[in-house]
Amino acid sequence: MIQEERYKILETGVHAAEIITASSYSGIKYGNFCIYLYRQLRSYLDQLRLYIFDESLQVLKEEIVCNETGPVQGQDLMPLYLLPQGVYKHGKAIQIHRENTYMLLIPLLTGDQFFGLLILDSSKSWTNSMQYFETLGKSVAMGLHQLDTLHTNRHLLSFFNNTVDIANSFHLANSIEQLVKNFARQAVTPLNFDRVTVYINSRTTQSKSFIFCVTSWGTETEIKKIRNLPEHISEPLPINQNTGYWFPLITNKRKVGLVLFDNLYSHYTIPDSYLYMLAPLCNQFAATVDNIHLFQNIQRAARRDKLTELYNRAYFELQMNQIDREENYPLSFIIGDVNGLKITNDIFGHFEGDVILKEIAAQLKKVCRKDDIIARWGGDEFVILLPKTSEKRAEAIIQATKQRCKEVRNTKIQLSISMGCATKKNGKTELDAIMKKAEERMYRDKLLERTFFRNTFIATMREMLHRNCQEPKDHIDRMNNLSTMLGKALDLSDNDMEELKLLAMLHDIGKVAISSEILNKPGRLNKEEWAEVRKHSEAGYRIAQASPELSRISSFILFHHERWDGEGYPMGKKGKEIPLLSRIIAVIDAYDVMTHERVYKKAMTHEEAVNELITCSGTQFDPEIVDTFLQLQQSMVSV
């Protein structure tokens, strides 16, 4: 239900209460306000029925039935014991579904006094709006209560009318702060209190708690903190011999704040009859606070990027047009592009990529001023609009951002962002041209940063591989020595030898994307864990593809777990379909792993490893490579 519809339900209850107090009892009893209710709510219901409690008979008497044909005198009687206890004891609206009809039972209750029941019949469910109809019921009950006491207490009538006027004004507020101030101002003199204090908690105001106090002699104060603030109250709490009352502001079982109505100086006791009218007033006030909060959240979502909490592109473009004025020159523009986001997403998943984006956003907030406009422009791009900022100052912001990124330690890869800036000094240059110039500088910066980022990225991956897999640091050295000797024995070209050495170093780089708990599990892996481990060849391929220096060995990494018989992974290649360097690295890696202890196994002897290679020759491994490797090992032993 949209916000305007919620307001309509609440306002309908208030206006219905006014109509009740103006009723002359001519014609059908309660007819005027029932007709009004039906006409106002006809888009939500098919039929409205009003029952009034006959205290002497312990029954509810059906007074009016309203539908599209008009109002008629009701004929039904409903014993009180047939009602769900939640309705008449706790004042809760309850929905009952019978066949194709939904019945909403709305108690007409104020304080402890139960007046009757409204039953709304509809073909639609009321689930999302029950709390607002509960408030409507309280307003109607407030009107019924006022009607019963009107002839004995005209002062109460004035009090009630003033609460209705205050409630009617709620929809005029555009913010929670404005609503609170208007409410406190109107509640002091018209309701004849010495002081009214309103507390709205920080969860509702989205910053710090907002506390506002108004006295009958005109003093208005925004209070930073209230001592002895009551907590966990669900009903009015008296203070100072009932000369004051704390009222909870509760909506949908959520506490949004408190209101203190107080006769601190005059010491006039607040009568119980006032409480019956203040309670629904506070309920409506709480509902309005909640609605404004909801509306503000919707507005915020419309202009904010959900992930980073920065402004989004649509809002930024709107602000560009508004801020491009003479008084804001020099107007600087910064654009930044995050380095390594795609490869982070590919290796570690989008959750880790999101961590990168949020950290970059946090660093941008720290280096910029409050009035600077920072936005997420696209997937990995950020933009900043800096009014009254020279190009020199914009460049300083870029350097400060980069330095802060280097100091961040809670991300999988080193934070890095390429940035460029340009400045509009007067109205002669179009802002689009300034943005284009900043973008060109950003791309130049990206070219300069590329080599540094790649080197840092590879070093980070190697360190993570060592840390996650708990591999001995000399494993790479042994792989390098074995690959050099076997490559020469196979008479590889210089280019192939260079690639083989690189492959020996980085063939398992994809394991950085695998959980360390799985990689270092001491026992056998289950089916799901083994499927996860098998992904490391593809992850390594993606890592290598992200770097021109490594892209030439990416396919070798991808296929280094393929088998000679075609039973390997990830693509089931067989024989010489598997690249030569992948077949070579498969043999020397298997030998080194077998002959050295790991967390999940003990080391084999040289003889045991040789026998295993012979056994798997022609099935797992290329037989020619195995023969050459074993001959090489034999010659080393002989020496």
C-alpha positions as CSV (number, residue, x, y, z in Angstrom):
1,M,0.0,0.0,0.0
2,I,1.4,3.4,-1.0
3,Q,2.0,6.1,1.6
4,E,-1.0,8.2,0.5
5,E,-3.3,5.3,1.0
6,R,-2.0,4.8,4.5
7,Y,-2.6,8.5,5.3
8,K,-6.1,8.2,3.9
9,I,-7.0,5.4,6.3
10,L,-5.6,7.4,9.3
11,E,-7.3,10.6,8.2
12,T,-10.6,8.8,7.6
13,G,-10.6,7.6,11.2
14,V,-10.0,11.2,12.4
15,H,-12.8,12.6,10.3
16,A,-15.1,9.8,11.2
17,A,-14.5,10.7,14.9
18,E,-15.4,14.3,14.1
19,I,-18.6,13.3,12.4
20,I,-19.5,11.2,15.5
21,T,-19.2,14.1,17.8
22,A,-21.4,16.2,15.5
23,S,-24.1,13.5,15.2
24,S,-27.6,14.5,16.2
25,Y,-28.9,11.0,16.3
26,S,-31.5,11.8,13.7
27,G,-32.5,9.0,11.3
28,I,-30.6,5.8,11.6
29,K,-28.3,5.9,14.7
30,Y,-24.6,6.2,13.8
31,G,-25.6,6.5,10.1
32,N,-23.7,9.6,9.1
33,F,-20.2,8.4,10.1
34,C,-20.8,4.9,8.8
35,I,-21.8,6.2,5.4
36,Y,-18.7,8.4,5.4
37,L,-16.5,5.5,6.4
38,Y,-17.9,3.3,3.6
39,R,-17.5,6.0,1.0
40,Q,-13.9,6.7,2.0
41,L,-12.9,3.1,2.2
42,R,-15.0,1.6,-0.7
43,S,-11.8,0.9,-2.7
44,Y,-10.7,-1.5,0.1
45,L,-13.9,-3.2,1.0
46,D,-17.2,-4.6,-0.2
47,Q,-19.3,-4.1,3.0
48,L,-19.0,-2.4,6.4
49,R,-20.8,-3.4,9.5
50,L,-20.9,-1.6,12.9
51,Y,-21.6,-3.3,16.2
52,I,-22.0,-1.4,19.4
53,F,-21.4,-3.0,22.8
54,D,-24.5,-3.4,25.0
55,E,-22.8,-3.6,28.4
56,S,-25.9,-4.8,30.3
57,L,-26.6,-7.7,27.9
58,Q,-22.9,-8.6,27.2
59,V,-23.7,-8.6,23.5
60,L,-22.7,-6.6,20.5
61,K,-25.7,-5.2,18.6
62,E,-25.4,-4.7,14.8
63,E,-26.4,-1.1,14.3
64,I,-25.6,-0.4,10.6
65,V,-24.7,-2.4,7.5
66,C,-23.3,-0.3,4.6
67,N,-22.6,-1.5,1.1
68,E,-23.0,-0.2,-2.5
69,T,-26.8,-0.2,-2.1
70,G,-26.6,2.2,0.9
71,P,-27.0,1.9,4.7
72,V,-29.6,-0.3,6.4
73,Q,-30.5,-1.1,10.0
74,G,-28.6,-4.1,11.2
75,Q,-30.3,-7.1,12.7
76,D,-27.6,-9.3,14.1
77,L,-26.5,-9.9,17.7
78,M,-23.0,-11.1,18.6
79,P,-22.3,-12.4,22.1
80,L,-19.0,-11.1,23.5
81,Y,-17.6,-14.6,24.2
82,L,-17.7,-15.3,20.4
83,L,-15.1,-12.6,19.8
84,P,-11.4,-13.6,19.7
85,Q,-9.8,-12.4,23.0
86,G,-7.2,-10.4,21.1
87,V,-9.9,-8.1,19.8
88,Y,-11.7,-7.0,22.9
89,K,-8.9,-7.5,25.5
90,H,-5.8,-6.4,23.6
91,G,-7.3,-4.1,20.9
92,K,-5.8,-6.0,18.0
93,A,-7.4,-6.1,14.5
94,I,-7.8,-9.7,13.4
95,Q,-8.4,-11.0,9.9
96,I,-10.7,-14.1,9.3
97,H,-10.8,-15.8,5.9
98,R,-14.0,-17.6,5.0
99,E,-14.4,-19.0,1.5
100,N,-13.7,-16.1,-0.9
101,T,-14.2,-13.4,1.7
102,Y,-11.8,-11.7,4.1
103,M,-13.3,-10.2,7.3
104,L,-11.3,-7.7,9.2
105,L,-12.5,-7.3,12.9
106,I,-11.5,-3.9,14.1
107,P,-12.0,-3.2,17.9
108,L,-13.4,0.1,18.9
109,L,-11.4,0.5,22.0
110,T,-9.8,3.4,23.8
111,G,-7.9,2.9,27.0
112,D,-9.6,0.0,28.8
113,Q,-13.1,0.9,27.5
114,F,-14.5,-1.4,24.7
115,F,-17.3,0.4,22.7
116,G,-17.9,-2.0,19.8
117,L,-16.6,-3.5,16.6
118,L,-16.2,-2.6,13.0
119,I,-16.3,-5.5,10.5
120,L,-15.0,-4.9,7.0
121,D,-15.7,-7.5,4.3
122,S,-13.6,-7.7,1.2
123,S,-12.4,-10.1,-1.4
124,K,-8.9,-8.9,-0.7
125,S,-6.5,-9.6,2.2
126,W,-5.9,-6.9,4.8
127,T,-2.6,-8.2,6.0
128,N,-0.4,-5.2,5.0
129,S,-2.7,-2.6,6.4
130,M,-4.1,-4.0,9.7
131,Q,-2.1,-1.7,11.9
132,Y,-3.5,1.4,10.2
133,F,-7.1,0.1,10.6
134,E,-6.3,-0.5,14.3
135,T,-5.5,3.2,14.5
136,L,-8.7,4.0,12.6
137,G,-10.6,2.0,15.1
138,K,-9.0,3.8,18.0
139,S,-10.0,7.2,16.4
140,V,-13.6,6.0,16.0
141,A,-13.6,4.7,19.6
142,M,-12.2,8.1,20.7
143,G,-15.2,9.7,18.9
144,L,-17.7,7.3,20.5
145,H,-16.1,7.9,23.9
146,Q,-16.4,11.7,23.4
147,L,-20.0,11.4,22.3
148,D,-20.8,9.5,25.6
149,T,-19.3,12.2,27.7
150,L,-20.1,15.3,25.7
151,H,-23.1,16.4,27.7
152,T,-21.1,16.3,31.0
153,N,-17.7,17.8,30.1
154,R,-17.4,20.4,27.4
155,H,-13.8,20.9,28.3
156,L,-13.1,17.4,27.1
157,L,-14.8,18.3,23.8
158,S,-12.4,21.1,23.4
159,F,-9.5,18.8,24.3
160,F,-10.7,16.2,21.8
161,N,-11.2,18.7,19.0
162,N,-7.7,20.0,19.5
163,T,-6.2,16.5,19.4
164,V,-8.2,16.0,16.1
165,D,-6.8,19.2,14.8
166,I,-3.3,18.2,15.7
167,A,-3.8,14.8,14.1
168,N,-5.1,16.5,11.0
169,S,-1.9,18.5,10.7
170,F,0.4,15.5,10.7
171,H,0.3,15.1,6.9
172,L,1.7,18.6,6.4
173,A,5.2,17.8,7.7
174,N,7.9,16.9,5.2
175,S,10.4,15.6,7.7
176,I,10.5,13.9,11.1
177,E,12.1,17.0,12.6
178,Q,9.4,19.3,11.2
179,L,6.7,16.9,12.4
180,V,8.1,16.7,15.9
181,K,8.4,20.5,16.2
182,N,4.8,21.1,14.9
183,F,3.4,18.4,17.2
184,A,5.1,19.8,20.3
185,R,4.1,23.4,19.6
186,Q,0.5,22.5,19.0
187,A,0.2,20.1,22.0
188,V,1.3,22.6,24.6
189,T,-1.2,25.5,24.7
190,P,-4.2,24.0,23.0
191,L,-4.1,20.9,25.2
192,N,-3.2,23.0,28.3
193,F,0.1,21.4,29.3
194,D,3.0,23.2,30.9
195,R,5.5,21.3,28.8
196,V,5.7,18.8,26.0
197,T,8.9,16.8,25.2
198,V,9.2,14.5,22.2
199,Y,12.0,12.0,21.9
200,I,12.6,10.2,18.5
201,N,15.2,7.5,18.5
202,S,18.2,7.4,16.2
203,R,17.1,4.4,14.3
204,T,14.2,6.5,13.0
205,T,16.1,9.7,12.3
206,Q,19.0,7.9,10.6
207,S,21.5,9.9,12.6
208,K,21.4,10.8,16.3
209,S,18.3,10.9,18.5
210,F,16.1,13.9,18.0
211,I,14.7,15.5,21.2
212,F,12.5,18.6,21.2
213,C,10.9,20.4,24.1
214,V,8.3,23.2,24.1
215,T,6.9,25.0,27.2
216,S,3.6,26.9,27.6
217,W,5.5,30.2,27.9
218,G,7.1,29.8,24.5
219,T,10.5,28.3,25.1
220,E,11.7,25.9,22.5
221,T,14.7,23.7,22.9
222,E,16.5,20.9,21.1
223,I,17.9,18.7,23.8
224,K,21.0,16.6,23.4
225,K,20.2,14.0,26.0
226,I,17.4,13.2,28.5
227,R,18.3,11.7,31.9
228,N,16.3,8.8,33.3
229,L,14.6,8.1,29.9
230,P,12.0,5.3,30.5
231,E,12.7,2.2,28.6
232,H,10.5,-0.8,27.5
233,I,7.2,0.9,28.3
234,S,4.1,-0.1,26.3
235,E,1.5,2.0,28.2
236,P,1.4,5.5,29.5
237,L,3.7,5.9,32.5
238,P,2.7,8.5,35.2
239,I,5.3,10.7,36.9
240,N,5.0,13.2,39.8
241,Q,1.6,12.1,41.2
242,N,0.0,12.0,37.7
243,T,1.0,15.5,36.8
244,G,2.9,14.1,33.9
245,Y,2.8,11.0,31.6
246,W,5.3,9.4,29.3
247,F,3.6,7.9,26.2
248,P,5.3,5.3,24.1
249,L,5.4,5.9,20.3
250,I,4.9,2.4,19.0
251,T,3.9,1.3,15.5
252,N,3.9,-2.2,14.2
253,K,5.5,-3.4,17.4
254,R,8.4,-1.1,16.8
255,K,9.2,1.7,19.3
256,V,10.0,5.0,17.4
257,G,10.2,7.2,20.5
258,L,8.4,8.7,23.5
259,V,6.3,11.8,24.3
260,L,6.2,13.5,27.8
261,F,3.0,15.5,28.5
262,D,3.9,17.4,31.7
263,N,2.4,19.9,34.2
264,L,5.7,20.3,36.0
265,Y,5.0,23.8,37.2
266,S,1.3,24.1,37.7
267,H,1.0,20.6,39.2
268,Y,-2.4,20.0,37.7
269,T,-3.2,16.4,37.6
270,I,-3.8,15.0,34.2
271,P,-7.3,13.3,34.2
272,D,-7.8,9.7,33.0
273,S,-10.1,11.0,30.3
274,Y,-7.2,12.8,28.7
275,L,-5.3,9.6,28.5
276,Y,-8.0,8.1,26.3
277,M,-7.5,10.8,23.8
278,L,-3.8,11.2,24.0
279,A,-3.2,7.5,23.4
280,P,-4.7,7.3,19.9
281,L,-3.2,10.7,19.1
282,C,0.3,9.3,20.0
283,N,-0.5,6.2,18.0
284,Q,-1.3,8.3,14.9
285,F,1.8,10.4,15.6
286,A,4.0,7.3,15.8
287,A,2.4,6.0,12.5
288,T,3.2,9.3,10.8
289,V,6.8,9.2,12.0
290,D,7.1,5.7,10.7
291,N,5.5,6.7,7.3
292,I,7.9,9.7,6.9
293,H,10.8,7.4,7.8
294,L,9.6,4.9,5.1
295,F,9.2,7.7,2.6
296,Q,12.7,9.0,3.4
297,N,14.1,5.6,2.9
298,I,12.4,5.3,-0.5
299,Q,13.8,8.7,-1.5
300,R,17.2,7.7,-0.3
301,A,17.1,4.5,-2.3
302,A,16.1,6.5,-5.3
303,R,19.3,8.6,-5.2
304,R,21.8,6.2,-3.4
305,D,23.8,3.3,-4.6
306,K,22.6,0.4,-2.4
307,L,26.1,-1.2,-2.1
308,T,28.3,1.7,-1.4
309,E,25.8,4.2,0.1
310,L,27.3,6.8,-2.3
311,Y,25.0,8.8,-4.7
312,N,24.0,6.9,-7.8
313,R,24.5,8.1,-11.4
314,A,21.0,9.5,-11.9
315,Y,21.3,11.8,-8.8
316,F,24.9,12.8,-9.8
317,E,23.8,13.8,-13.3
318,L,21.0,15.9,-11.8
319,Q,23.4,17.6,-9.4
320,M,25.9,18.3,-12.2
321,N,23.3,20.5,-13.9
322,Q,22.4,22.3,-10.7
323,I,25.9,22.9,-9.4
324,D,27.4,24.1,-12.7
325,R,27.1,27.8,-11.8
326,E,29.4,30.8,-11.5
327,E,29.5,30.8,-7.7
328,N,30.9,27.2,-7.7
329,Y,33.9,27.9,-10.0
330,P,36.5,26.5,-10.0
331,L,34.5,23.3,-10.3
332,S,36.7,20.2,-10.4
333,F,35.7,16.7,-11.6
334,I,37.4,13.5,-10.6
335,I,36.8,10.1,-12.2
336,G,38.3,6.8,-10.9
337,D,38.3,3.3,-12.2
338,V,39.0,0.4,-9.7
339,N,41.9,-1.9,-10.8
340,G,41.4,-5.6,-10.6
341,L,37.7,-5.7,-9.8
342,K,36.8,-8.2,-12.5
343,I,39.6,-10.6,-11.6
344,T,38.6,-10.4,-8.0
345,N,35.0,-11.3,-8.9
346,D,36.2,-14.1,-11.1
347,I,38.5,-15.6,-8.5
348,F,36.9,-14.9,-5.1
349,G,33.3,-14.2,-6.1
350,H,31.3,-11.1,-6.2
351,F,31.1,-10.8,-2.4
352,E,34.8,-10.0,-2.3
353,G,34.4,-7.7,-5.2
354,D,31.7,-5.9,-3.2
355,V,34.2,-5.5,-0.3
356,I,36.6,-3.8,-2.7
357,L,33.9,-1.4,-3.9
358,K,32.8,-0.5,-0.3
359,E,36.4,0.1,0.8
360,I,37.1,2.4,-2.1
361,A,33.9,4.3,-1.3
362,A,34.9,4.6,2.3
363,Q,38.3,6.0,1.4
364,L,36.7,8.5,-1.0
365,K,34.4,9.7,1.8
366,K,37.4,10.2,4.1
367,V,39.3,12.5,1.7
368,C,36.4,14.6,0.5
369,R,34.4,17.3,2.2
370,K,30.8,17.0,3.4
371,D,29.5,19.1,0.4
372,D,31.4,17.3,-2.2
373,I,29.3,15.0,-4.3
374,I,30.6,11.4,-4.6
375,A,28.9,8.8,-6.7
376,R,29.2,5.4,-8.1
377,W,29.1,6.0,-11.8
378,G,29.1,2.4,-13.0
379,G,30.2,-1.1,-12.0
380,D,33.8,-0.2,-11.1
381,E,33.8,3.6,-11.7
382,F,33.5,6.4,-9.2
383,V,33.0,10.2,-9.8
384,I,33.4,13.2,-7.6
385,L,32.2,16.7,-8.1
386,L,34.1,19.3,-6.2
387,P,32.7,22.8,-6.0
388,K,35.1,25.7,-5.4
389,T,38.1,23.4,-5.8
390,S,41.2,24.1,-7.8
391,E,42.9,21.4,-10.0
392,K,45.8,21.3,-7.6
393,R,43.5,20.5,-4.7
394,A,41.7,17.8,-6.8
395,E,45.1,16.2,-7.6
396,A,45.9,16.2,-3.9
397,I,42.7,14.4,-3.2
398,I,43.7,11.8,-5.8
399,Q,47.1,11.2,-4.2
400,A,45.5,11.0,-0.7
401,T,43.0,8.4,-2.0
402,K,45.7,6.3,-3.5
403,Q,47.8,6.5,-0.3
404,R,44.8,5.4,1.8
405,C,44.2,2.5,-0.6
406,K,47.7,1.2,-0.1
407,E,47.2,1.2,3.7
408,V,44.0,-0.9,3.6
409,R,44.7,-4.5,4.8
410,N,41.3,-6.2,5.0
411,T,40.8,-7.0,1.3
412,K,41.9,-10.1,-0.7
413,I,43.9,-8.0,-3.1
414,Q,45.6,-4.7,-2.7
415,L,43.2,-1.8,-3.2
416,S,44.1,0.2,-6.3
417,I,42.2,2.8,-8.3
418,S,43.3,4.8,-11.4
419,M,42.1,8.4,-11.3
420,G,42.1,11.5,-13.3
421,C,40.8,15.1,-12.8
422,A,40.0,18.3,-14.7
423,T,38.7,21.7,-13.6
424,K,36.1,24.1,-15.0
425,K,37.3,27.6,-14.2
426,N,34.5,29.6,-15.9
427,G,31.3,29.2,-17.9
428,K,33.0,29.2,-21.3
429,T,33.8,25.5,-21.2
430,E,31.1,22.8,-21.2
431,L,31.2,20.4,-18.2
432,D,31.0,17.4,-20.6
433,A,34.4,18.5,-22.0
434,I,35.9,18.7,-18.5
435,M,34.6,15.2,-17.8
436,K,36.1,13.9,-21.0
437,K,39.4,15.4,-20.1
438,A,39.4,13.9,-16.7
439,E,38.5,10.5,-18.2
440,E,41.5,10.7,-20.6
441,R,43.8,11.5,-17.7
442,M,42.4,8.5,-15.8
443,Y,43.1,6.1,-18.7
444,R,46.7,7.5,-18.9
445,D,47.0,6.8,-15.1
446,K,45.7,3.3,-15.6
447,L,48.4,2.6,-18.2
448,L,51.1,3.8,-15.7
449,E,49.6,1.8,-12.9
450,R,49.1,-1.4,-14.9
451,T,52.6,-2.9,-14.5
452,F,52.8,-2.1,-10.8
453,F,49.3,-3.5,-10.1
454,R,50.1,-6.7,-12.0
455,N,53.3,-7.3,-10.2
456,T,51.6,-6.6,-6.9
457,F,48.7,-8.8,-7.8
458,I,50.9,-11.8,-8.8
459,A,53.0,-11.4,-5.6
460,T,49.8,-11.3,-3.6
461,M,48.5,-14.4,-5.3
462,R,51.8,-16.3,-4.6
463,E,51.7,-15.3,-1.0
464,M,48.1,-16.4,-0.6
465,L,48.9,-19.7,-2.3
466,H,51.7,-20.4,0.1
467,R,49.5,-19.3,3.1
468,N,46.3,-21.1,2.1
469,C,47.9,-24.4,0.9
470,Q,50.6,-24.5,3.5
471,E,53.0,-25.7,0.8
472,P,56.7,-25.6,1.7
473,K,58.4,-22.5,0.3
474,D,61.0,-24.7,-1.4
475,H,58.3,-26.5,-3.4
476,I,58.5,-23.8,-6.1
477,D,62.3,-24.0,-6.1
478,R,62.2,-27.8,-6.6
479,M,59.6,-27.4,-9.3
480,N,61.8,-24.9,-11.1
481,N,64.8,-27.2,-10.9
482,L,62.9,-30.3,-12.1
483,S,61.2,-28.4,-14.9
484,T,64.6,-27.0,-16.1
485,M,66.2,-30.4,-16.2
486,L,63.3,-32.1,-17.8
487,G,62.8,-29.3,-20.3
488,K,66.4,-29.6,-21.5
489,A,66.2,-33.4,-21.6
490,L,63.1,-33.0,-23.9
491,D,65.0,-30.5,-26.0
492,L,62.5,-27.6,-25.6
493,S,63.1,-24.3,-27.3
494,D,64.2,-21.3,-25.3
495,N,60.7,-19.8,-25.5
496,D,59.2,-23.1,-24.2
497,M,61.7,-23.3,-21.4
498,E,60.8,-19.8,-20.2
499,E,57.1,-20.6,-20.3
500,L,57.7,-23.9,-18.5
501,K,59.6,-22.2,-15.6
502,L,56.7,-19.7,-15.3
503,L,54.2,-22.5,-15.3
504,A,56.2,-24.4,-12.7
505,M,55.9,-21.4,-10.4
506,L,52.2,-20.6,-11.0
507,H,50.4,-23.8,-12.2
508,D,48.4,-24.0,-8.9
509,I,47.7,-20.3,-8.6
510,G,44.0,-21.0,-8.9
511,K,44.0,-22.6,-5.4
512,V,43.8,-19.1,-3.9
513,A,40.1,-19.2,-4.8
514,I,39.6,-22.4,-2.9
515,S,38.8,-22.5,0.8
516,S,41.9,-23.1,3.0
517,E,39.8,-25.4,5.2
518,I,39.3,-27.7,2.2
519,L,42.9,-27.4,0.9
520,N,44.4,-28.3,4.3
521,K,41.9,-30.9,5.4
522,P,43.9,-33.7,6.9
523,G,41.5,-36.5,5.8
524,R,39.9,-37.6,2.5
525,L,37.8,-35.0,0.7
526,N,34.1,-35.7,0.2
527,K,32.4,-35.4,-3.1
528,E,31.4,-31.7,-2.7
529,E,34.9,-30.7,-1.4
530,W,36.6,-32.5,-4.3
531,A,34.4,-30.8,-6.8
532,E,35.4,-27.5,-5.3
533,V,39.1,-28.3,-5.5
534,R,38.8,-29.2,-9.2
535,K,37.8,-25.6,-9.9
536,H,41.3,-24.3,-9.3
537,S,42.5,-25.0,-12.9
538,E,39.8,-22.7,-14.3
539,A,40.4,-20.1,-11.6
540,G,44.1,-20.2,-12.4
541,Y,43.3,-19.7,-16.1
542,R,41.2,-16.6,-15.3
543,I,44.0,-15.2,-13.2
544,A,46.6,-15.7,-15.9
545,Q,44.2,-14.3,-18.6
546,A,44.0,-11.0,-16.5
547,S,47.7,-10.3,-17.1
548,P,49.4,-10.1,-20.5
549,E,52.6,-11.3,-18.9
550,L,50.8,-14.5,-17.8
551,S,48.2,-15.0,-20.5
552,R,50.6,-17.0,-22.6
553,I,50.6,-19.8,-20.0
554,S,46.9,-19.6,-19.2
555,S,45.9,-22.6,-21.3
556,F,48.8,-24.6,-19.8
557,I,47.4,-23.9,-16.3
558,L,43.9,-24.8,-17.5
559,F,44.9,-28.2,-18.7
560,H,47.6,-29.3,-16.2
561,H,45.2,-31.8,-14.5
562,E,44.0,-33.4,-17.8
563,R,45.0,-37.1,-18.1
564,W,46.6,-39.0,-21.0
565,D,43.6,-41.3,-21.1
566,G,41.0,-38.5,-21.2
567,E,39.7,-39.0,-17.7
568,G,41.1,-35.7,-16.3
569,Y,39.6,-32.3,-15.8
570,P,38.3,-29.7,-16.6
571,M,37.6,-30.6,-20.2
572,G,38.5,-34.3,-20.6
573,K,41.2,-33.8,-23.2
574,K,43.4,-36.8,-23.9
575,G,46.8,-37.7,-25.4
576,K,48.5,-35.0,-27.4
577,E,45.3,-32.8,-27.3
578,I,46.8,-31.8,-23.9
579,P,49.5,-29.1,-24.4
580,L,53.0,-30.4,-24.0
581,L,53.9,-28.1,-21.1
582,S,50.8,-29.2,-19.2
583,R,51.8,-32.8,-19.7
584,I,55.3,-32.0,-18.4
585,I,54.2,-30.1,-15.3
586,A,51.8,-32.9,-14.5
587,V,54.6,-35.4,-14.1
588,I,57.1,-33.3,-12.1
589,D,54.3,-31.9,-9.9
590,A,53.1,-35.4,-9.1
591,Y,56.6,-36.6,-8.3
592,D,57.4,-33.7,-6.0
593,V,54.0,-33.9,-4.2
594,M,54.5,-37.7,-3.7
595,T,58.0,-37.4,-2.3
596,H,57.3,-34.6,0.2
597,E,55.0,-34.5,3.2
598,R,51.7,-32.5,3.2
599,V,49.1,-31.9,5.8
600,Y,46.9,-34.5,4.3
601,K,49.5,-37.2,3.7
602,K,53.0,-38.6,4.5
603,A,55.9,-38.5,2.0
604,M,56.7,-41.5,-0.2
605,T,60.2,-42.7,-0.8
606,H,61.8,-42.1,-4.2
607,E,61.4,-45.7,-5.2
608,E,57.6,-45.7,-4.2
609,A,57.1,-42.5,-6.3
610,V,58.9,-44.0,-9.3
611,N,56.7,-47.1,-9.1
612,E,53.6,-44.9,-9.0
613,L,54.7,-43.0,-12.1
614,I,55.4,-46.3,-13.9
615,T,51.9,-47.6,-12.9
616,C,50.2,-44.4,-14.1
617,S,52.2,-44.1,-17.3
618,G,49.9,-44.3,-20.3
619,T,46.8,-43.6,-18.2
620,Q,47.4,-40.5,-16.2
621,F,50.7,-39.4,-17.6
622,D,52.3,-39.1,-21.1
623,P,54.5,-42.3,-21.3
624,E,57.3,-40.6,-23.2
625,I,57.6,-37.8,-20.7
626,V,57.5,-40.4,-17.8
627,D,60.3,-42.4,-19.5
628,T,62.4,-39.3,-20.0
629,F,61.8,-38.2,-16.4
630,L,62.7,-41.6,-15.0
631,Q,65.9,-41.7,-17.1
632,L,66.8,-38.3,-15.8
633,Q,66.2,-39.4,-12.2
634,Q,68.3,-42.6,-12.8
635,S,71.2,-40.6,-14.1
636,M,70.9,-38.3,-11.1
637,V,71.0,-41.2,-8.7
638,S,74.0,-42.8,-10.5
639,V,75.9,-39.5,-10.2
